Amino acid sequence: MTEISAVPAYNPYQQETLSQADMLRRVVQHIPEKHFRMIRYFGFLANRVYG
């Protein structure tokens, strides 16, 4: 079993160690459902972002 070590952005002094299953579970939570309408007019998904 492989473990992944990560430092959360909100607290750089805390370190988490996650198994592969836990890491995959956290990543999959951010994938939208099929046919979900994403709002792409604002933020980093917008087409005309100049940076």
PDB file of N, H, CA, C and O in Angstrom:
ATOM      1  N   MET A   1       0.843  -1.177   0.000  1.00  0.00           N
ATOM      2  CA  MET A   1       0.000   0.000   0.000  1.00  0.00           C
ATOM      3  C   MET A   1       0.887   1.239   0.000  1.00  0.00           C
ATOM      4  O   MET A   1       1.782   1.378   0.833  1.00  0.00           O
ATOM      5  N   THR A   2       0.631   2.117  -0.926  1.00  0.00           N
ATOM      6  H   THR A   2      -0.097   2.005  -1.603  1.00  0.00           H
ATOM      7  CA  THR A   2       1.386   3.351  -1.042  1.00  0.00           C
ATOM      8  C   THR A   2       0.628   4.466  -0.347  1.00  0.00           C
ATOM      9  O   THR A   2      -0.596   4.544  -0.443  1.00  0.00           O
ATOM     10  N   GLU A   3       1.350   5.326   0.352  1.00  0.00           N
ATOM     11  H   GLU A   3       2.345   5.263   0.431  1.00  0.00           H
ATOM     12  CA  GLU A   3       0.725   6.453   1.025  1.00  0.00           C
ATOM     13  C   GLU A   3       1.233   7.748   0.422  1.00  0.00           C
ATOM     14  O   GLU A   3       2.397   7.853   0.036  1.00  0.00           O
ATOM     15  N   ILE A   4       0.354   8.730   0.344  1.00  0.00           N
ATOM     16  H   ILE A   4      -0.592   8.645   0.658  1.00  0.00           H
ATOM     17  CA  ILE A   4       0.674  10.029  -0.219  1.00  0.00           C
ATOM     18  C   ILE A   4       0.736  11.034   0.914  1.00  0.00           C
ATOM     19  O   ILE A   4      -0.140  11.059   1.779  1.00  0.00           O
ATOM     20  N   SER A   5       1.759  11.855   0.912  1.00  0.00           N
ATOM     21  H   SER A   5       2.471  11.835   0.210  1.00  0.00           H
ATOM     22  CA  SER A   5       1.918  12.866   1.949  1.00  0.00           C
ATOM     23  C   SER A   5       1.621  14.230   1.345  1.00  0.00           C
ATOM     24  O   SER A   5       2.147  14.567   0.284  1.00  0.00           O
ATOM     25  N   ALA A   6       0.777  15.022   2.018  1.00  0.00           N
ATOM     26  H   ALA A   6       0.350  14.748   2.879  1.00  0.00           H
ATOM     27  CA  ALA A   6       0.382  16.329   1.495  1.00  0.00           C
ATOM     28  C   ALA A   6       0.392  17.356   2.609  1.00  0.00           C
ATOM     29  O   ALA A   6       0.134  17.040   3.771  1.00  0.00           O
ATOM     30  N   VAL A   7       0.694  18.587   2.238  1.00  0.00           N
ATOM     31  H   VAL A   7       0.904  18.843   1.295  1.00  0.00           H
ATOM     32  CA  VAL A   7       0.646  19.701   3.185  1.00  0.00           C
ATOM     33  C   VAL A   7      -0.535  20.576   2.781  1.00  0.00           C
ATOM     34  O   VAL A   7      -0.516  21.152   1.693  1.00  0.00           O
ATOM     35  N   PRO A   8      -1.565  20.694   3.623  1.00  0.00           N
ATOM     36  CA  PRO A   8      -2.730  21.518   3.283  1.00  0.00           C
ATOM     37  C   PRO A   8      -2.356  22.992   3.135  1.00  0.00           C
ATOM     38  O   PRO A   8      -1.466  23.481   3.830  1.00  0.00           O
ATOM     39  N   ALA A   9      -3.034  23.696   2.232  1.00  0.00           N
ATOM     40  H   ALA A   9      -3.757  23.298   1.668  1.00  0.00           H
ATOM     41  CA  ALA A   9      -2.738  25.109   1.983  1.00  0.00           C
ATOM     42  C   ALA A   9      -3.138  25.989   3.152  1.00  0.00           C
ATOM     43  O   ALA A   9      -2.509  27.022   3.387  1.00  0.00           O
ATOM     44  N   TYR A  10      -4.155  25.609   3.879  1.00  0.00           N
ATOM     45  H   TYR A  10      -4.666  24.771   3.688  1.00  0.00           H
ATOM     46  CA  TYR A  10      -4.642  26.453   4.967  1.00  0.00           C
ATOM     47  C   TYR A  10      -3.787  26.352   6.219  1.00  0.00           C
ATOM     48  O   TYR A  10      -3.864  27.235   7.073  1.00  0.00           O
ATOM     49  N   ASN A  11      -2.972  25.309   6.362  1.00  0.00           N
ATOM     50  H   ASN A  11      -2.909  24.592   5.667  1.00  0.00           H
ATOM     51  CA  ASN A  11      -2.122  25.155   7.545  1.00  0.00           C
ATOM     52  C   ASN A  11      -0.828  24.455   7.130  1.00  0.00           C
ATOM     53  O   ASN A  11      -0.774  23.225   7.118  1.00  0.00           O
ATOM     54  N   PRO A  12       0.213  25.215   6.789  1.00  0.00           N
ATOM     55  CA  PRO A  12       1.445  24.588   6.303  1.00  0.00           C
ATOM     56  C   PRO A  12       2.201  23.783   7.359  1.00  0.00           C
ATOM     57  O   PRO A  12       3.139  23.060   7.025  1.00  0.00           O
ATOM     58  N   TYR A  13       1.811  23.897   8.614  1.00  0.00           N
ATOM     59  H   TYR A  13       1.049  24.485   8.886  1.00  0.00           H
ATOM     60  CA  TYR A  13       2.505  23.165   9.670  1.00  0.00           C
ATOM     61  C   TYR A  13       1.882  21.800   9.944  1.00  0.00           C
ATOM     62  O   TYR A  13       2.392  21.030  10.758  1.00  0.00           O
ATOM     63  N   GLN A  14       0.788  21.507   9.268  1.00  0.00           N
ATOM     64  H   GLN A  14       0.373  22.133   8.607  1.00  0.00           H
ATOM     65  CA  GLN A  14       0.116  20.223   9.441  1.00  0.00           C
ATOM     66  C   GLN A  14       0.373  19.374   8.198  1.00  0.00           C
ATOM     67  O   GLN A  14       0.304  19.879   7.077  1.00  0.00           O
ATOM     68  N   GLN A  15       0.663  18.111   8.388  1.00  0.00           N
ATOM     69  H   GLN A  15       0.719  17.701   9.298  1.00  0.00           H
ATOM     70  CA  GLN A  15       0.933  17.215   7.272  1.00  0.00           C
ATOM     71  C   GLN A  15      -0.012  16.032   7.361  1.00  0.00           C
ATOM     72  O   GLN A  15      -0.196  15.450   8.430  1.00  0.00           O
ATOM     73  N   GLU A  16      -0.615  15.677   6.223  1.00  0.00           N
ATOM     74  H   GLU A  16      -0.466  16.149   5.354  1.00  0.00           H
ATOM     75  CA  GLU A  16      -1.537  14.550   6.173  1.00  0.00           C
ATOM     76  C   GLU A  16      -0.913  13.430   5.365  1.00  0.00           C
ATOM     77  O   GLU A  16      -0.219  13.677   4.379  1.00  0.00           O
ATOM     78  N   THR A  17      -1.154  12.218   5.778  1.00  0.00           N
ATOM     79  H   THR A  17      -1.717  12.017   6.580  1.00  0.00           H
ATOM     80  CA  THR A  17      -0.738  11.048   5.019  1.00  0.00           C
ATOM     81  C   THR A  17      -1.994  10.281   4.645  1.00  0.00           C
ATOM     82  O   THR A  17      -2.741   9.833   5.515  1.00  0.00           O
ATOM     83  N   LEU A  18      -2.221  10.134   3.343  1.00  0.00           N
ATOM     84  H   LEU A  18      -1.614  10.498   2.637  1.00  0.00           H
ATOM     85  CA  LEU A  18      -3.427   9.488   2.841  1.00  0.00           C
ATOM     86  C   LEU A  18      -3.065   8.235   2.066  1.00  0.00           C
ATOM     87  O   LEU A  18      -2.017   8.166   1.422  1.00  0.00           O
ATOM     88  N   SER A  19      -3.936   7.255   2.134  1.00  0.00           N
ATOM     89  H   SER A  19      -4.787   7.311   2.657  1.00  0.00           H
ATOM     90  CA  SER A  19      -3.757   6.077   1.289  1.00  0.00           C
ATOM     91  C   SER A  19      -4.220   6.437  -0.120  1.00  0.00           C
ATOM     92  O   SER A  19      -4.822   7.490  -0.329  1.00  0.00           O
ATOM     93  N   GLN A  20      -3.940   5.570  -1.078  1.00  0.00           N
ATOM     94  H   GLN A  20      -3.451   4.714  -0.909  1.00  0.00           H
ATOM     95  CA  GLN A  20      -4.337   5.839  -2.458  1.00  0.00           C
ATOM     96  C   GLN A  20      -5.848   5.941  -2.583  1.00  0.00           C
ATOM     97  O   GLN A  20      -6.354   6.793  -3.313  1.00  0.00           O
ATOM     98  N   ALA A  21      -6.568   5.087  -1.882  1.00  0.00           N
ATOM     99  H   ALA A  21      -6.157   4.395  -1.289  1.00  0.00           H
ATOM    100  CA  ALA A  21      -8.029   5.101  -1.958  1.00  0.00           C
ATOM    101  C   ALA A  21      -8.597   6.408  -1.406  1.00  0.00           C
ATOM    102  O   ALA A  21      -9.521   6.975  -1.990  1.00  0.00           O
ATOM    103  N   ASP A  22      -8.054   6.890  -0.291  1.00  0.00           N
ATOM    104  H   ASP A  22      -7.304   6.429   0.183  1.00  0.00           H
ATOM    105  CA  ASP A  22      -8.534   8.146   0.283  1.00  0.00           C
ATOM    106  C   ASP A  22      -8.216   9.328  -0.627  1.00  0.00           C
ATOM    107  O   ASP A  22      -9.046  10.221  -0.790  1.00  0.00           O
ATOM    108  N   MET A  23      -7.032   9.344  -1.216  1.00  0.00           N
ATOM    109  H   MET A  23      -6.357   8.618  -1.083  1.00  0.00           H
ATOM    110  CA  MET A  23      -6.650  10.428  -2.119  1.00  0.00           C
ATOM    111  C   MET A  23      -7.554  10.435  -3.348  1.00  0.00           C
ATOM    112  O   MET A  23      -8.023  11.493  -3.766  1.00  0.00           O
ATOM    113  N   LEU A  24      -7.799   9.265  -3.926  1.00  0.00           N
ATOM    114  H   LEU A  24      -7.418   8.405  -3.586  1.00  0.00           H
ATOM    115  CA  LEU A  24      -8.668   9.160  -5.091  1.00  0.00           C
ATOM    116  C   LEU A  24     -10.090   9.589  -4.738  1.00  0.00           C
ATOM    117  O   LEU A  24     -10.752  10.251  -5.538  1.00  0.00           O
ATOM    118  N   ARG A  25     -10.558   9.223  -3.563  1.00  0.00           N
ATOM    119  H   ARG A  25     -10.020   8.685  -2.914  1.00  0.00           H
ATOM    120  CA  ARG A  25     -11.897   9.611  -3.115  1.00  0.00           C
ATOM    121  C   ARG A  25     -12.018  11.129  -3.014  1.00  0.00           C
ATOM    122  O   ARG A  25     -13.055  11.687  -3.375  1.00  0.00           O
ATOM    123  N   ARG A  26     -10.987  11.800  -2.533  1.00  0.00           N
ATOM    124  H   ARG A  26     -10.145  11.347  -2.240  1.00  0.00           H
ATOM    125  CA  ARG A  26     -11.018  13.262  -2.416  1.00  0.00           C
ATOM    126  C   ARG A  26     -10.963  13.946  -3.777  1.00  0.00           C
ATOM    127  O   ARG A  26     -11.602  14.980  -3.974  1.00  0.00           O
ATOM    128  N   VAL A  27     -10.211  13.383  -4.714  1.00  0.00           N
ATOM    129  H   VAL A  27      -9.692  12.543  -4.553  1.00  0.00           H
ATOM    130  CA  VAL A  27     -10.107  13.981  -6.046  1.00  0.00           C
ATOM    131  C   VAL A  27     -11.416  13.813  -6.810  1.00  0.00           C
ATOM    132  O   VAL A  27     -11.858  14.739  -7.490  1.00  0.00           O
ATOM    133  N   VAL A  28     -12.036  12.644  -6.704  1.00  0.00           N
ATOM    134  H   VAL A  28     -11.677  11.892  -6.151  1.00  0.00           H
ATOM    135  CA  VAL A  28     -13.260  12.351  -7.447  1.00  0.00           C
ATOM    136  C   VAL A  28     -14.416  13.242  -6.993  1.00  0.00           C
ATOM    137  O   VAL A  28     -15.349  13.471  -7.763  1.00  0.00           O
ATOM    138  N   GLN A  29     -14.373  13.738  -5.783  1.00  0.00           N
ATOM    139  H   GLN A  29     -13.615  13.552  -5.157  1.00  0.00           H
ATOM    140  CA  GLN A  29     -15.430  14.628  -5.301  1.00  0.00           C
ATOM    141  C   GLN A  29     -15.521  15.909  -6.128  1.00  0.00           C
ATOM    142  O   GLN A  29     -16.579  16.537  -6.168  1.00  0.00           O
ATOM    143  N   HIS A  30     -14.439  16.306  -6.784  1.00  0.00           N
ATOM    144  H   HIS A  30     -13.579  15.796  -6.752  1.00  0.00           H
ATOM    145  CA  HIS A  30     -14.411  17.553  -7.541  1.00  0.00           C
ATOM    146  C   HIS A  30     -14.786  17.370  -9.006  1.00  0.00           C
ATOM    147  O   HIS A  30     -14.823  18.353  -9.747  1.00  0.00           O
ATOM    148  N   ILE A  31     -15.064  16.158  -9.444  1.00  0.00           N
ATOM    149  H   ILE A  31     -15.034  15.360  -8.842  1.00  0.00           H
ATOM    150  CA  ILE A  31     -15.469  15.909 -10.825  1.00  0.00           C
ATOM    151  C   ILE A  31     -16.978  16.102 -10.918  1.00  0.00           C
ATOM    152  O   ILE A  31     -17.721  15.451 -10.185  1.00  0.00           O
ATOM    153  N   PRO A  32     -17.453  16.989 -11.811  1.00  0.00           N
ATOM    154  CA  PRO A  32     -18.900  17.211 -11.907  1.00  0.00           C
ATOM    155  C   PRO A  32     -19.607  16.011 -12.534  1.00  0.00           C
ATOM    156  O   PRO A  32     -18.994  15.199 -13.227  1.00  0.00           O
ATOM    157  N   GLU A  33     -20.905  15.920 -12.274  1.00  0.00           N
ATOM    158  H   GLU A  33     -21.403  16.579 -11.711  1.00  0.00           H
ATOM    159  CA  GLU A  33     -21.699  14.831 -12.825  1.00  0.00           C
ATOM    160  C   GLU A  33     -21.847  15.004 -14.328  1.00  0.00           C
ATOM    161  O   GLU A  33     -21.630  16.095 -14.854  1.00  0.00           O
ATOM    162  N   LYS A  34     -22.215  13.933 -15.020  1.00  0.00           N
ATOM    163  H   LYS A  34     -22.391  13.047 -14.592  1.00  0.00           H
ATOM    164  CA  LYS A  34     -22.400  13.971 -16.459  1.00  0.00           C
ATOM    165  C   LYS A  34     -23.549  14.926 -16.788  1.00  0.00           C
ATOM    166  O   LYS A  34     -24.583  14.915 -16.120  1.00  0.00           O
ATOM    167  N   HIS A  35     -23.364  15.735 -17.802  1.00  0.00           N
ATOM    168  H   HIS A  35     -22.524  15.744 -18.344  1.00  0.00           H
ATOM    169  CA  HIS A  35     -24.332  16.732 -18.278  1.00  0.00           C
ATOM    170  C   HIS A  35     -24.547  17.875 -17.289  1.00  0.00           C
ATOM    171  O   HIS A  35     -25.560  18.570 -17.370  1.00  0.00           O
ATOM    172  N   PHE A  36     -23.626  18.083 -16.368  1.00  0.00           N
ATOM    173  H   PHE A  36     -22.803  17.519 -16.302  1.00  0.00           H
ATOM    174  CA  PHE A  36     -23.717  19.202 -15.430  1.00  0.00           C
ATOM    175  C   PHE A  36     -23.242  20.457 -16.140  1.00  0.00           C
ATOM    176  O   PHE A  36     -22.166  20.454 -16.737  1.00  0.00           O
ATOM    177  N   ARG A  37     -24.030  21.541 -16.088  1.00  0.00           N
ATOM    178  H   ARG A  37     -24.905  21.544 -15.603  1.00  0.00           H
ATOM    179  CA  ARG A  37     -23.667  22.787 -16.764  1.00  0.00           C
ATOM    180  C   ARG A  37     -22.697  23.579 -15.897  1.00  0.00           C
ATOM    181  O   ARG A  37     -23.060  24.057 -14.822  1.00  0.00           O
ATOM    182  N   MET A  38     -21.478  23.711 -16.365  1.00  0.00           N
ATOM    183  H   MET A  38     -21.183  23.323 -17.238  1.00  0.00           H
ATOM    184  CA  MET A  38     -20.476  24.483 -15.640  1.00  0.00           C
ATOM    185  C   MET A  38     -20.577  25.951 -16.068  1.00  0.00           C
ATOM    186  O   MET A  38     -20.763  26.241 -17.249  1.00  0.00           O
ATOM    187  N   ILE A  39     -20.457  26.858 -15.127  1.00  0.00           N
ATOM    188  H   ILE A  39     -20.306  26.622 -14.167  1.00  0.00           H
ATOM    189  CA  ILE A  39     -20.461  28.289 -15.430  1.00  0.00           C
ATOM    190  C   ILE A  39     -19.028  28.682 -15.773  1.00  0.00           C
ATOM    191  O   ILE A  39     -18.134  28.617 -14.929  1.00  0.00           O
ATOM    192  N   ARG A  40     -18.822  29.090 -17.028  1.00  0.00           N
ATOM    193  H   ARG A  40     -19.548  29.142 -17.714  1.00  0.00           H
ATOM    194  CA  ARG A  40     -17.468  29.385 -17.485  1.00  0.00           C
ATOM    195  C   ARG A  40     -17.270  30.852 -17.815  1.00  0.00           C
ATOM    196  O   ARG A  40     -16.341  31.196 -18.547  1.00  0.00           O
ATOM    197  N   TYR A  41     -18.111  31.714 -17.300  1.00  0.00           N
ATOM    198  H   TYR A  41     -18.865  31.435 -16.706  1.00  0.00           H
ATOM    199  CA  TYR A  41     -18.011  33.129 -17.647  1.00  0.00           C
ATOM    200  C   TYR A  41     -17.095  33.897 -16.707  1.00  0.00           C
ATOM    201  O   TYR A  41     -16.622  34.980 -17.053  1.00  0.00           O
ATOM    202  N   PHE A  42     -16.841  33.356 -15.536  1.00  0.00           N
ATOM    203  H   PHE A  42     -17.225  32.476 -15.255  1.00  0.00           H
ATOM    204  CA  PHE A  42     -16.038  34.044 -14.535  1.00  0.00           C
ATOM    205  C   PHE A  42     -14.957  33.103 -14.023  1.00  0.00           C
ATOM    206  O   PHE A  42     -15.072  31.884 -14.151  1.00  0.00           O
ATOM    207  N   GLY A  43     -13.926  33.664 -13.456  1.00  0.00           N
ATOM    208  H   GLY A  43     -13.833  34.654 -13.352  1.00  0.00           H
ATOM    209  CA  GLY A  43     -12.895  32.854 -12.825  1.00  0.00           C
ATOM    210  C   GLY A  43     -11.911  32.266 -13.815  1.00  0.00           C
ATOM    211  O   GLY A  43     -11.772  32.754 -14.936  1.00  0.00           O
ATOM    212  N   PHE A  44     -11.230  31.214 -13.392  1.00  0.00           N
ATOM    213  H   PHE A  44     -11.343  30.817 -12.481  1.00  0.00           H
ATOM    214  CA  PHE A  44     -10.166  30.651 -14.223  1.00  0.00           C
ATOM    215  C   PHE A  44     -10.699  29.842 -15.397  1.00  0.00           C
ATOM    216  O   PHE A  44      -9.921  29.487 -16.281  1.00  0.00           O
ATOM    217  N   LEU A  45     -11.989  29.537 -15.444  1.00  0.00           N
ATOM    218  H   LEU A  45     -12.622  29.826 -14.725  1.00  0.00           H
ATOM    219  CA  LEU A  45     -12.561  28.810 -16.575  1.00  0.00           C
ATOM    220  C   LEU A  45     -13.015  29.732 -17.703  1.00  0.00           C
ATOM    221  O   LEU A  45     -13.397  29.250 -18.769  1.00  0.00           O
ATOM    222  N   ALA A  46     -12.981  31.047 -17.491  1.00  0.00           N
ATOM    223  H   ALA A  46     -12.670  31.438 -16.625  1.00  0.00           H
ATOM    224  CA  ALA A  46     -13.431  31.998 -18.498  1.00  0.00           C
ATOM    225  C   ALA A  46     -12.478  31.999 -19.690  1.00  0.00           C
ATOM    226  O   ALA A  46     -11.280  31.753 -19.546  1.00  0.00           O
ATOM    227  N   ASN A  47     -13.027  32.278 -20.862  1.00  0.00           N
ATOM    228  H   ASN A  47     -14.000  32.478 -20.979  1.00  0.00           H
ATOM    229  CA  ASN A  47     -12.229  32.279 -22.089  1.00  0.00           C
ATOM    230  C   ASN A  47     -11.310  33.488 -22.191  1.00  0.00           C
ATOM    231  O   ASN A  47     -10.214  33.383 -22.741  1.00  0.00           O
ATOM    232  N   ARG A  48     -11.737  34.626 -21.672  1.00  0.00           N
ATOM    233  H   ARG A  48     -12.627  34.711 -21.225  1.00  0.00           H
ATOM    234  CA  ARG A  48     -10.995  35.871 -21.878  1.00  0.00           C
ATOM    235  C   ARG A  48     -10.230  36.310 -20.645  1.00  0.00           C
ATOM    236  O   ARG A  48     -10.198  37.498 -20.325  1.00  0.00           O
ATOM    237  N   VAL A  49      -9.633  35.395 -19.971  1.00  0.00           N
ATOM    238  H   VAL A  49      -9.660  34.430 -20.231  1.00  0.00           H
ATOM    239  CA  VAL A  49      -8.847  35.741 -18.792  1.00  0.00           C
ATOM    240  C   VAL A  49      -7.458  36.166 -19.251  1.00  0.00           C
ATOM    241  O   VAL A  49      -6.755  35.412 -19.924  1.00  0.00           O
ATOM    242  N   TYR A  50      -7.079  37.367 -18.884  1.00  0.00           N
ATOM    243  H   TYR A  50      -7.650  37.980 -18.337  1.00  0.00           H
ATOM    244  CA  TYR A  50      -5.743  37.855 -19.212  1.00  0.00           C
ATOM    245  C   TYR A  50      -4.940  37.897 -17.935  1.00  0.00           C
ATOM    246  O   TYR A  50      -5.372  38.496 -16.951  1.00  0.00           O
ATOM    247  N   GLY A  51      -3.782  37.272 -17.935  1.00  0.00           N
ATOM    248  H   GLY A  51      -3.431  36.785 -18.735  1.00  0.00           H
ATOM    249  CA  GLY A  51      -3.076  37.259 -16.686  1.00  0.00           C
ATOM    250  C   GLY A  51      -1.638  37.350 -16.810  1.00  0.00           C
ATOM    251  O   GLY A  51      -0.930  37.348 -15.802  1.00  0.00           O
TER     252      GLY A  51
END
